[in-house]
Amino acid sequence: MRKLFFTTGSPFARAVRIVLVEKGLEFEREETFTTPSVEERAKVAPTLQVPTLVDGSLTLWDSAVIIDYLMSSYPGASAPEGMDPLATGYVRATESWHDKLVLATLQTFGVSTTTVSQLQWSGIRHEENGHAARCVLRNQHLLDWFEAQLTGAGGAFVPGVISAQDILLTCICQFIETRPLRLSWRAPGRPKLASLVARMERRPSLQQEPALWWEPGVTYATAAEVEWAKHKTIHGGPSFSEWASRSAS
């Protein structure tokens, strides 16, 4: 049985879970809501990072390696009715360097974004820190670059399929929208990106593995809190007390 170690809020881990769902692969969840001690995490991976996937005798860490393995090792399940199928490979043979560059750039985007998040929860606002401020500026350049790489009116890195790149970009954008970081990926000059995220939000795998709102004090201790966190974003949604009151009535 496959086992996935992950932290609830990680956009990288969420992308791995979505690929597992898209592939129709069952897996056991070893989920943590906060970062465990160094000693506990070292038992999972020497990098002290998750996601980490155990598949039989094979143990893999780093989301890019895990997604590459899943895309390369398992056939795709049938696509949801009326939706594009999952790509058959991690990169295209005819566009391998471009696809690898997009994936590496997405990794940079994700690390830049999560760095801002981690610093904020440590009490360091990006407006007041040179490194974090540079991460924020970098993100805007990266987002403009992604917009230029997307094709078609609906926005996609690879026409006609859902690629690993589409999944990872959407996960990071939704991470931004479910953290009060004073960041945004939206801009008038990024219509293809907005179209991609809106289309991906309707996909069953992303709804099954949702991005959850988080801020200090959120523990996901109850099913009601988890359900509320599925609907709260920086753009709207009730406070938890309002949600609980409505649910009770």
C-alpha positions as CSV (number, residue, x, y, z in Angstrom):
1,M,0.0,0.0,0.0
2,R,1.3,3.5,-0.9
3,K,1.8,5.9,2.0
4,L,2.2,9.7,1.6
5,F,3.7,11.8,4.3
6,F,2.6,15.5,4.0
7,T,1.8,18.7,5.8
8,T,-1.8,19.9,5.3
9,G,-1.1,23.3,3.8
10,S,1.7,22.5,1.4
11,P,0.9,23.3,-2.2
12,F,3.5,20.8,-3.3
13,A,2.0,18.0,-1.3
14,R,-1.5,18.9,-2.6
15,A,-0.2,18.6,-6.2
16,V,1.1,15.1,-5.4
17,R,-2.3,14.1,-3.9
18,I,-4.1,15.4,-7.0
19,V,-1.9,13.4,-9.3
20,L,-2.6,10.3,-7.1
21,V,-6.3,10.9,-7.4
22,E,-6.1,11.6,-11.1
23,K,-4.3,8.3,-11.5
24,G,-6.9,6.5,-9.5
25,L,-4.3,5.3,-7.0
26,E,-5.2,4.6,-3.4
27,F,-2.8,5.8,-0.7
28,E,-2.6,6.0,3.1
29,R,-2.4,9.5,4.5
30,E,0.2,10.4,7.1
31,E,-0.8,14.0,7.6
32,T,0.4,16.7,9.9
33,F,-1.1,20.1,10.5
34,T,2.1,21.7,11.8
35,T,5.7,21.0,11.2
36,P,7.0,18.1,13.4
37,S,10.3,18.1,15.3
38,V,13.5,17.7,13.4
39,E,13.9,14.2,14.9
40,E,10.4,13.1,13.7
41,R,10.8,14.5,10.2
42,A,14.3,13.0,9.8
43,K,12.7,9.6,10.2
44,V,10.7,10.3,7.0
45,A,13.3,12.1,4.8
46,P,16.9,13.4,5.3
47,T,15.8,16.7,3.7
48,L,13.4,17.2,6.7
49,Q,10.7,18.0,4.1
50,V,7.5,16.5,2.8
51,P,5.8,15.2,0.7
52,T,7.5,11.9,0.9
53,L,6.0,8.9,-0.9
54,V,6.5,5.3,0.1
55,D,5.5,2.9,-2.7
56,G,6.4,-0.7,-1.8
57,S,10.2,-0.8,-1.3
58,L,10.7,2.6,-2.9
59,T,10.8,5.8,-0.9
60,L,10.8,9.2,-2.7
61,W,10.9,12.8,-1.5
62,D,10.6,16.1,-3.3
63,S,7.3,16.7,-5.1
64,A,8.9,17.0,-8.5
65,V,10.5,13.6,-8.2
66,I,7.3,12.0,-6.9
67,I,5.1,13.5,-9.6
68,D,7.7,12.4,-12.3
69,Y,7.5,8.9,-10.8
70,L,3.7,8.7,-10.7
71,M,3.3,10.2,-14.2
72,S,6.0,7.8,-15.6
73,S,5.1,4.6,-13.7
74,Y,1.3,4.4,-13.7
75,P,-1.3,4.6,-16.6
76,G,-3.8,7.3,-16.4
77,A,-7.4,6.7,-15.2
78,S,-10.3,7.8,-17.4
79,A,-10.9,11.6,-17.5
80,P,-14.0,13.0,-15.8
81,E,-16.9,13.3,-18.2
82,G,-16.5,16.4,-20.3
83,M,-13.0,17.3,-19.1
84,D,-9.6,17.0,-20.6
85,P,-7.6,13.8,-19.7
86,L,-4.5,13.9,-17.6
87,A,-1.3,14.0,-19.7
88,T,0.3,10.7,-20.3
89,G,3.8,11.9,-19.4
90,Y,5.7,14.3,-17.2
91,V,7.3,16.1,-20.1
92,R,6.8,15.8,-23.9
93,A,9.6,14.2,-25.9
94,T,9.5,16.9,-28.5
95,E,9.4,19.7,-25.9
96,S,11.3,18.2,-23.0
97,W,13.6,21.2,-22.2
98,H,10.7,23.6,-22.3
99,D,8.5,21.5,-20.1
100,K,11.4,20.9,-17.6
101,L,12.1,24.6,-17.5
102,V,8.4,25.3,-16.7
103,L,8.5,22.7,-13.9
104,A,11.7,24.1,-12.5
105,T,10.2,27.7,-12.6
106,L,7.1,26.5,-10.9
107,Q,9.2,25.0,-8.1
108,T,10.9,28.5,-7.7
109,F,7.4,30.1,-7.6
110,G,6.3,27.7,-5.0
111,V,9.4,28.1,-2.8
112,S,9.2,31.9,-3.1
113,T,5.6,31.9,-2.0
114,T,5.9,29.5,0.9
115,T,9.0,31.4,2.1
116,V,6.9,34.5,2.4
117,S,4.3,32.5,4.3
118,Q,6.7,30.9,6.7
119,L,8.4,34.2,7.5
120,Q,5.0,35.8,8.2
121,W,4.1,33.2,10.7
122,S,7.5,33.8,12.3
123,G,6.5,37.5,12.7
124,I,8.3,38.8,9.7
125,R,6.2,40.7,7.2
126,H,7.4,40.8,3.6
127,E,7.0,44.6,3.5
128,E,9.6,44.8,6.2
129,N,12.2,42.3,5.1
130,G,14.5,42.5,2.1
131,H,14.5,38.8,1.2
132,A,10.8,38.4,1.5
133,A,10.2,41.6,-0.5
134,R,12.4,40.2,-3.3
135,C,10.4,37.0,-3.2
136,V,7.2,39.0,-3.7
137,L,8.7,40.9,-6.7
138,R,10.0,37.7,-8.2
139,N,6.6,36.2,-8.1
140,Q,5.1,38.9,-10.2
141,H,7.7,38.4,-12.9
142,L,7.2,34.6,-12.7
143,L,3.4,35.0,-13.1
144,D,3.8,37.2,-16.1
145,W,6.1,34.5,-17.6
146,F,3.6,31.8,-16.9
147,E,0.9,33.8,-18.6
148,A,3.1,34.0,-21.7
149,Q,3.6,30.2,-21.7
150,L,-0.1,29.3,-21.5
151,T,-1.8,28.5,-24.8
152,G,-5.4,28.8,-26.0
153,A,-8.3,30.9,-24.6
154,G,-8.8,28.5,-21.7
155,G,-5.1,28.6,-20.7
156,A,-3.0,25.4,-20.5
157,F,0.7,24.6,-20.7
158,V,-0.1,21.7,-23.1
159,P,-3.1,21.9,-25.4
160,G,-5.8,19.2,-24.9
161,V,-4.7,17.7,-21.6
162,I,-4.2,18.5,-18.0
163,S,-0.5,18.5,-17.3
164,A,1.5,18.3,-14.1
165,Q,2.4,21.9,-14.8
166,D,-1.2,23.0,-14.8
167,I,-1.8,21.2,-11.5
168,L,1.2,22.7,-9.7
169,L,0.5,26.3,-10.9
170,T,-3.1,26.0,-9.8
171,C,-2.1,24.7,-6.4
172,I,0.3,27.5,-5.7
173,C,-2.2,30.2,-6.9
174,Q,-4.9,28.7,-4.6
175,F,-2.4,28.6,-1.7
176,I,-2.0,32.3,-2.2
177,E,-5.8,32.7,-2.0
178,T,-6.1,30.7,1.2
179,R,-3.4,32.5,3.2
180,P,-3.7,36.1,4.5
181,L,-0.3,37.1,3.0
182,R,-1.3,40.3,1.3
183,L,-0.3,38.7,-2.1
184,S,-2.2,38.1,-5.3
185,W,-1.6,36.3,-8.5
186,R,-4.5,38.0,-10.3
187,A,-3.9,40.9,-12.7
188,P,-5.7,42.3,-15.7
189,G,-2.9,41.2,-18.0
190,R,-3.2,37.5,-16.9
191,P,-6.5,36.3,-18.4
192,K,-5.2,32.9,-19.4
193,L,-4.0,32.2,-15.9
194,A,-7.4,33.3,-14.5
195,S,-9.1,31.0,-17.0
196,L,-6.8,28.0,-16.1
197,V,-7.4,28.3,-12.4
198,A,-11.2,28.7,-12.8
199,R,-11.3,25.6,-15.1
200,M,-9.1,23.6,-12.7
201,E,-11.3,24.5,-9.7
202,R,-14.2,22.6,-11.4
203,R,-12.1,19.4,-11.7
204,P,-13.2,16.6,-9.2
205,S,-9.6,15.8,-8.1
206,L,-9.0,19.4,-7.0
207,Q,-12.4,19.5,-5.2
208,Q,-11.5,16.2,-3.5
209,E,-8.2,17.6,-2.3
210,P,-9.1,21.2,-1.6
211,A,-6.8,24.1,-0.6
212,L,-7.7,25.0,3.0
213,W,-7.6,28.5,4.5
214,W,-5.0,28.8,7.3
215,E,-3.9,31.5,9.7
216,P,-2.5,31.3,13.2
217,G,-5.2,29.8,15.4
218,V,-6.7,27.5,12.8
219,T,-6.2,23.9,13.9
220,Y,-8.6,21.9,11.7
221,A,-9.6,20.2,15.0
222,T,-13.2,19.5,13.9
223,A,-15.0,18.5,10.7
224,A,-16.8,21.9,10.9
225,E,-13.5,23.8,10.9
226,V,-12.2,21.8,7.9
227,E,-15.5,22.4,6.0
228,W,-15.3,26.1,6.7
229,A,-11.6,26.2,5.6
230,K,-12.6,24.9,2.2
231,H,-14.7,28.0,1.5
232,K,-12.7,30.8,3.0
233,T,-10.3,32.8,0.8
234,I,-8.7,36.2,0.8
235,H,-11.5,37.3,-1.5
236,G,-14.4,36.4,0.8
237,G,-16.1,33.9,3.0
238,P,-17.4,34.1,6.5
239,S,-15.3,34.0,9.7
240,F,-15.4,30.6,11.5
241,S,-17.8,31.9,14.1
242,E,-20.2,33.1,11.4
243,W,-19.9,29.7,9.6
244,A,-20.6,27.7,12.7
245,S,-23.6,29.9,13.5
246,R,-25.0,29.4,10.0
247,S,-24.4,25.6,10.1
248,A,-26.1,25.3,13.5
249,S,-29.2,27.2,12.4
